[in-house]
Amino acid sequence: MKMLTKEKKDKPYTPTEIKGEFAAYGVTVSSWCIENNLHRLTVVDLLRGKRMGIRGEAHRAAVMLGLKPDPITKHINHPFKLEKLAA
């Protein structure tokens, strides 16, 4: 799978792409949720398509995952930023 951290993406990621990024980086959903202060089931439901991320924590998680653009900056986030990996 192609790494998308350096590329600017103009469309939101799909849940399948995000799952592939988790596998490519070797990070579990649980550990990512702990690091980003999110409930694991919220993220799992987003990745399974059971939640749409319309409001609240599900919306915040969808923006952090790159499933939705950031409402303020209009940019698509990548769940694994280079700054986090350097630490």
Summary of the structure (lengths in Angstrom):
residues: 87
radius of gyration: 12.0
end to end distance: 23.7
largest distance: 32.9
contacts: 212
relative contact order: 0.19
helix: 48%
strand: 0%
